[in-house]
């Protein structure tokens, strides 16, 4: 029986580490570098699967934690798996719930065996371990499933440590860790603990994975912004033979430069012949910097979250469609864009009216535009990998220029 995932590299940049390829799964293929829309609860909010596919998306992401809480992985299994349940014909990737242990730190407790969550739905306590995370994802049935990891607080540069909210979040996460409480004053010790735990949990995930002939398990590299810890993590995570690997624990408060530094350091250390996935990223500048470092896969909630809040992504920057200056505008969101909103002639003035009137069509149109924006950008990136005309790319997409600048820094 053929492997459930294969990865073929078809082109390489001569001036960077960027590569173009194709990942093939049992539910179809997707081109890389790929941007995955986020369908947290089995739905890309407000959009039909057909319309998501028409933006150019070839793979979507679901959230294990939220689907575990509602409707439950057993129900989805009994309904034929997540592809059939949400009526998505292509590949699907699910995260493991590990990130929620970080982002919902006020509602959980972490120990060496796993995480105890307080349900955001009914307040019930939910236990998630590496074995449970694998069972749930086996029942959901995605093509790619992520290992259960311990996502540590980011140890940011001095300038960012002055951010009181970030400092509180770091201390809060550390103080709620049963094993790591003694390390509250030593955040680097917390980082080392998370790295060691993530390796142990990955070994348990691989042993518990019951459908390896149908689903592919990816490991996650952690380490915060500490490059030595990133090296330690990537060596041990990638020593465990898996179909692919991810860079986790970025885009959790760091600056774009810090993200680029971590990715430039980490991605080249990961296996050359397997997909590299940067989790939770991001803006166009971050995507470009990561592509140039050799990353193949991305996901982010920004296109749809911002779309629901009247913020449109454009090649020169974002557009705030609630602003009064758009009230009488006859322009589409971005002239030349071939998304459903722009190609159909919906004007900025009309879309502003939809938002001001709380009409659901407004978020739908801007979400569709934003998803298409990112797919158009990634298509141009894939074409540029062969030509190496990166200056031409940023001339067409000025919003991504910082990503090119970051990739040139040493």
N, C-alpha and C positions, 0 to 999 in steps of 0.2 A: 504494500500500500504506500502511495507517495506521501512524503512529509506534508504536514498540514500548513507549512509555510516555507516559501522559497524566496530568495532575494537575489536579483541580478542587477549588476551595475553596467549601464550602457554607455556612459560618458563621464569623463573626468576633466575638471578644470586643470589647465597647465600652470595657472598662477596662484592657485589656492588649493585647499583640501576639499572643495565642493565636488560632489558626485551626483549624477542623475541615475535613477534606477527604477526598478519595479518590484513590488512585493506581491506575491501571489498566495492566496489563501483558498480554503475550500468554498468560500462564498464570493470569489472573484479577486481581482487584482486592483492595485492602486499605484499610481506613479509617484516617485519620490524625487525631490523633497515634497512632502505632502503636508497639507494643513487639514486637520480633522475638526469639523464642527462638533460642539459639545451638546449632546442630548442627555442631560443629566438623568432624568426620570423616564428614559425611553422615548423622549420627544425633544426635537430641537424646537424650542418654545415658539408656538404660534404658526409653525410651518409644516406643510405636508411633506412627507418623505420625497415625493416626486419633485417638489419645488427645491428641496435641499439638493437633490441630485442634479437638478438643472442649473444650479450655481456652479457646478463643476466638482463638487465634493464626491469623492469615491469611497470614503470610509468615515464613520462617525464614532464618537466616544460616548459610552454610558457610564453612570456612576454606580458602582457596586453598593456603596453604603446606602444611598437613597432607595435603590431598588430592593435591597434587603428589607428595609423598613416598610416599604409599600410599593408594590402589592405583595412582595415576598418572592424569593427565588423559586420556591416550590411551585407556586402558582404559575410563574413564567415558564418553568420547566414543563408543567402539565399542559400549558398552552402551546407547546411546540418550540420553546426557546425564544430568545430575545429578538432574533431576526423576524420570525413570523409574528411575534407579539406586537412589534412596532411597525411591521410591514416595510422593513428596509431590506432591500435585496442584496446589498453589497457587504463588504467586511465591516465588522464592529470590534472595537477595543473597549475593554472595561478596566477601570482602575480598581484598586483593591480595598479602598477604605482607609489606607494608611494615612493619606493626607488629611482626612477628617480628624484623625488623632491630633494633628497639629492645629488645623484651623478652628476646631471646636474644642480647644484645650480646656475651656471652662466647664465642659460637660463630660469629661472623661478622665480615666486614670490609666496610666500605662505601667505595666510591669514586664518582667522578662518573658512571660508566657504570652502576652497579648494586650488588648485594650478593652476596657469596659466603658461602653458608651451609655449616655442617657439619651433615649430616643427623642428626637425633635418633634415627633408626632404625638406621643402619648406619655412621655416621661418614663417609660419602662426601661429597665437596665438591659443592655444588649452586650453580650460578650463576643469579641471578634479576636480570633487567634489565626496564625498562619493556616492551620488546617481548616478552620471555618471559612476563611477567605477563599480558599481553593474550592471547598464544597459549594459555596454560593456561586462562584464564577463557573464552575462545572455545570451547575444547574441552569444558570443564565444562558450559557452556550455561546459566548462571543468567540471570534476567531483568535484574538490576542487578549490574554489576561495578564494583569500585572501582579507581581509578587507583593505580599504584605510586608511593608517596611516601616521603620521608625523614622519619620521625617523630623529632624531636629530643628530647633530655632536657628535662624541664620545668624552667624557671628559676623556682623557687618563691620566695615571700616570705621575708624574713629569718628568720622564726620557723621555717619549714619547712626552710631550708637547714642548720639545725643538726642535722637528721636525718642521722646518719652513713651509714646505708644508702642514702638518697637521694643524698647527695653522692658516695658511692663509685660509684653507678650512673651518675650524670652524668659523672664523670671517666672511668669505664671506657668508656662509649660514645664519648666524645670521643677518647680515646687510641687507640681501635681504628679510627678513621676515617682512612684513608690521606691524604685531602686535608686533613682538619681537625686533624691532630696538632699543628700549630703553634699551634692555637687552644685547646689544653687549658686554658690559664690564662685564656682569654677565652670564657666560655660564651655570651655574647651573640653573639660572632662565629660560634660553632658554630650558634646558632639562625638567624642570617642565612644561613649557608651552606646549612642544611637548607631554608629557605624558597626560596632561589634554585634549589636542586636540584629541589625538588618542582615548581616551575613548569616547568622544563625537562623533567622526566620526564613531566609531564602532557601536554605538547605531543607528546612521543614516543608516549605511550599512545594519544592520539587518532589519530595518524597510523597506528599499528599495529593499531588496532581493526578486525577484519575482518568483524564481523557486526553493524554498526550498525543494520541494518534489523530485527534480532531482539533485540538486547541493548542496554541503556542504560548508558553509562559515566558515573560520577559523579566529580567532582574533589574533592580534599581540601584544606581550609584548615588550615595549620599556624601556628606562632608562639608556642607555649608560653604563658606567662602574661604575656608582654610585649604590651600592647595595641597599641602602635605597629606591632610586627611582625605582629600579627593583621590590622590594617588593610592593611598592605602586601601580605600574602598574599591576603586576600579580594579585593582589587582586581584582582590579577593572575590568580588562579585563576578567578574568575568572569568575567573578560574572555574566557576561552576558552569558547565556546558549547557547553554540555552539557545533558542532560536534568535534572540535579540536582547538588547539591553537599553536602559533608559538613564538619563541624567535627571535626578529628582532634587527637590529642595532648593530650587532657584525660583525667582519671581515671587518671593515671599517677603519683599521689603527692600531688596537690594537696588542699587542704582543700575542703569543700563550698562555702565562701564564694568561694574562688578559682575554682572551676569555674563557679559562677553568674556571677561577674564577667566571665569570659572569654566565656561564652555570651551574656550580656546585651549585651556590646559587639559580638560578631561576628555573631550571627544577623540582626539588623536590616539589616546591610550586604549580606546575600546576596540574590539575586534573589527578588522577591516572588512570582513566578508559578511557581516551581519548588520541588520538595521540598527541605527542609533536614534533614539527618541528623546527629545527634550521636552519634559512635561510642563504644561501650563504656560507656555510662551507662544506668542505674546504680540508685541507691537512689530511693525514692519522692520524697524531698525534691528530688533532682537532676532527676528527670523533671518535676516540677511547675514548678520554677524555669525549666527550659528551654522547656516548653510556653508559659509566660507570656511568654517572650522570642521566641516565634514558630517554635520547632522542631517538626518533623513526624514524625521517625522516630528510633527508639532501638533499641539492642541491648545485652545484657549477659548474662554467664554466671552472675550471682548466683543467680537462682531455682533452677537445677538444681545448681550447685556446692554451694550451701548446703543444698539438699534432700538431697544425697548425704551430707551431714555432720550430719543431724538438726537443722538449723536452719530453722524455719518462719517465713515472713513473715506477720505479722498486721496488722490495721489500727492497732493501738496499739504495735506494735514486734515484735521477733523473739522466738521461743519456742525454747528449747534443750530438745529432747525427750529428750536423754540424762539430764537432771537427775533425781535420785532423787525429787523431789517429784511427778513425773508417774507414778510406778510404779503407783499405784492409781487414777489419774484416769479417770473415766468420761466426761469431756468429749471432744468431737471437737477437732481442732486449733483451729478458730475457729467457734464457734456462729454460724449464719447464712450461712456460706460454702456455695456450691453446687458446690464441686469434688467430684470423684469420691470422694476420701478422706473428706471431711466428710459429704457427702450419703448415703454408704453406711454411716455410723455407726462407722467405725474410730476407736477411742478413743486418747487420748494414751497411756494405759497400755499398750495393745496395740502401738502404734507404737514406744514405747520398748523393749518386749520384742523387737521385730523388729531394732532396731539393736543391742541388747545381745547378741543371738544371731547377729548378722551375716547376717540373712535379707535377701535382695535386695528383698523387698516393701517394706521400710521406706523405702529411698531412692526407690523408685518412687512411693509414696504421697505423700511430702513434696515430691518434685519436681512432681508433678501439682498439689498444693495451691499451691505457690509460683508455678507458671506461671499458674494460674487467678487467684491473688491479683493478679498484675500486669495480667492482662487485665481483671479486674473494675475495677481502679483506672483503667486507661486508658479503659474504657467510661464510667465516671463522669466522668472529665476531659472526654471528648468531649461529653457531655451538658451539662456545666457551662459549656462555652465559649459556648453559646447563652444560658444563663440568667445568666451572670456571678456566680453565687452561690459565690464562692471560699471564703468563710468557712464556708458550709454544707459544701463539699467537705472542708475540713480538719477540720470537726467529725465527719464520717463516717470520715475517714482521718487521725487525729491524727499518725500517723507521718510525714506529708508536710508538717506545719505549717512546718518550717524552710524548705521551698522557697517557700512563700508569703511568709514574712518576708524571705528573700533577694531576692525579686523586687521588694520595695517599697523596698529600699535604693537610695540614689543615690551 
